Amino acid sequence: MAVLDWVVIAGYFVVMVVIGIYAKSKISDASDFYVAGGKLPAWLVGISHHMSGYSAAVFVGYAALAYTTGFAVYVWWALSITVACSVGAWLFAPRWPRLRQKLGIISPLEYLATRYNVPTEQLLAWSGAALKVFDVAAKWVASAILLQVFAGLPVMWGILVVGGVTMVYSTIGGIWADVLTDLGQFLIQFIAAIAMLGIVLVQLGGVSALWTMWDQLPAGHASPFNNDLTVWFFLAYCIISTLSYNGGTWNLAMRMISTADGAAARRSMIFSGVLYLIWPLVLFIPMWAAPIFLPGLANPEESYALMAQQFLPAGLVGLVLAGMFAHTMAMTASDANAISSVVVRDIIPALRRDRGFLPARKELFMARLTTFLFIVLSMGIALTADSFGGVLGLLIAWFGALVGPIAVPMLLGLLPAFRRSGSAAAITSWAVGLAVFAVNKYALAGPIEAMGTASAQALTVAAPVVCSIVVFTLYGLISPRRSATVDALVDSLGYDGPTADAPAVAAERAAR
């Protein structure tokens, strides 16, 4: 890389520090640290929600799929999330800020103590926190791979550098630092991606290459479903994405909780969905064209980085790399923020003798401490990522398959149709989902692999969450739980504004 590229990257890190310091001025307690006191504007939450779906993994793992598979990666990833946002804007997003309004929550799991009971809350909190370590670890690895390609820095040092910088500004600025970083990376990505797209199209002969380049690519690259990215895999990920992007991935629930009310949350989700429909096309076009410029690439995960180095001028290469760092740093920082909220507001109170929340000053201190410790742990996992199947192994096989059983009782518990599914349904559906994953991954690994890679991936990802949904639903029908408190809570989430039942629900939650 040229000197100008290093100047751009250094400037980016300085901006991150400035953002952290500015965000710190907006934080006076744990509510500000975790959910901005419910004061984030809808447009900013929409951008942040959208950008939280990106990390360096998009430019490593998904770039590899674009190189080997073609258009199908857009259908599998971007369209599945567009579907998820469409469903979420109607069903889930508005309910999250209403939980803050009516129960005073600042963690996505706090309401579970009232909706089910404390043991259910604890089970999902501990298992979800453990799972998220692996997801964040995958993002550190992806960033380190990019840094190795661009600058020749060993993966281990890449993990330590990117993780270390994130650790500093995220523990200072909380969710304000996260969303402002998301806004910054959106602007960086806009400039860099448009430049990359324009240069690639010029190299290919103009705008007409958008429909003519496919003739120069391997057979099947123009198909919406190709190789392992089959229609069944797409449908499986529509389910996974609906659960994940509507709160099953806790940092995205935190974005919704941080909006003013249900109407604002709905607008932000719609905005994010529109961006997912359009913007990934800009990013993927150069990735799809990579086999034309870099035929027979031994390691497709390096394709986007090599394209950037080949076509972009000095300065823009650094901007691209800074944007990739911004993706991962913002996403992992928001993950750390969400996990910290669960530890401080769900796990620690359950371990205290009086079962109460920490005093305000100590709660803010613990918020920053647990954010710091989570990032340290995830970096440790990242340094041993090969033991878990590499970047895509961590992202797709582990996180994709296990997020569902944790998210099912969390999200479906918000909906009136599932009000009769109680704590037994939640715990059983969670256990069945994890058991199905374990059986598929280990006991039936041979027979599943014999089905072919595409079928095996779809089954591994979809089976746990589908089984969890079925069990959760049937349990509520066969052995319904009836509770006036749950009814009052669920009904109150259907509209904005105060409700007569909310004080009683909040009082029972505090008593727990």
C-alpha positions, 0 to 999 in steps of 0.5 A: 500500500502507498503512504497515502493509504496508511495516512487514510487508515491512521486518520480513520483511527483518529476519527474513531477516538474522537467519536468515542470521546464525543459519545462519552459526553452523552452517557450519564448512566447505563441506560444511555450506555446501552440504549441511548435513553431511547433518543436515537432518531429513526433514520440513524437507527435504520442506517445502523441496523443496515450497517450492522449486517456488514463486517469484513466477513462480507468482503472475505467469506461472501466475496469468496461465494460471489467468486465461486457461485455468482449472483446466488450470494445476493439472493441468499444473503441480501434478499433473505434479510430484505424479507426479514426486515419486511416481516420485522417492520410489521411484527417485531420492531415496534414491540421493542421500544414499547418494552422499554417504555412500559417495563424500563428494560435496557437489555433485550432479555430483561422482559423474559423474567416477566414473560416466562420466569427467571430460570428461562431468562438465565438459560437464554442469557448464558447460552446466547452470550456464549454463542455470540463469542463465536460470531464476533470471533469470526469477524476478527478473523475476517478483518485480520485476513484482509489486513494480511492481504493488504499489508502483509500483517500476520493474522494474529497481529491483525486480530490484536490490532483491530480488536484492540482499537475496538476495545478502546472506543466501544468501552468509552462510548457505548451505543452512541459510539456504535451508531455514529461509527455505523454512520461513518462507515456508511459514508466511507463505504458509499465513496469507496464502493461507488468508486470501485463499481465505476472503475470495474465497469469502465474496465469491462467496457461500460454500463452494458457490462452489467448484463453482458459480463455474465457471458464471460463468467462460469456457467451458473453464475447468473442463476439465482440459485447455484452450487451450495446456495440452493432454493432450500438454503435460501428458504432456510436463511429467510427463517434464520434472518427473520429471527436474527435481524429482528432481535435474535441477534441481540445488538439489533434488538438494542437498536430497536429498543433505542428508538423513541416508540414503535412507529419510529422503530417501524420506519427504521426497519423499513429503511434498513430493508430498502437499503438491503434490497439495493446497496448489496448490488453495488458491492457485489458487482465487482465481486461477481466480475472478479473471475474475469480479472483474477481467473483461477484464484487459489484463495477466493477469500482474497478476491475483493482485496486483490481487486481493490489493490489492482484497480483503486488509486492510492488513498482509495485503497486505504479508504476501502480498508478503513471501511472494512475495519469500520464494518467489523469494529462497529458490528463487534462493538455493538455486539459487545454492548448487547452482551454487556447489557445482558450480563449487567441487567440479566445475569448479575442481578440473578447472582446477587443475594437481593436479586436487584440491579446494581446502583447507578454508578456501579452499573455504568462501571460494570457496563464498561468492564463487561464490554471490555472483557467480552472483546478480550474473550472473543479475540482469544477465540479468534486466535483459534478460529481454525479449530471451528472451521474457519470464517465461514464455518463460524458464521454459517454452521455454528452461529446460523444453526444455533441462533434460532433455538435461542431466538425462538422463545425470545421473539415469538414470546412478544406476539399475542398468537404465542401467549399460551407458550410458557416457560416449559415451551421456551426451555423445551424448544431451546433444548430440542433445537440444540439437540437437533444441531448436535445430532446433525453435526456429530451423530448423523454427520456421515449420512447428512454429508452423503446427501451432498453439500448443499442439502447438508448445509440447508439441513444443518442450518434449518433443522434446529430452528424449525424444530424449535418453532414447532415445539414452541408452538405445539407446547402452547397448544397442548399444554397452554399456560394462562397468566394475567400478567403475561396477557397484560404485557403482550397486549400492551406491546400492540400499541404506543403510549401508556397503558393501565396494565403497565405499572402492574407488569413492571411491579411484578418484574421488579419483584422477580 
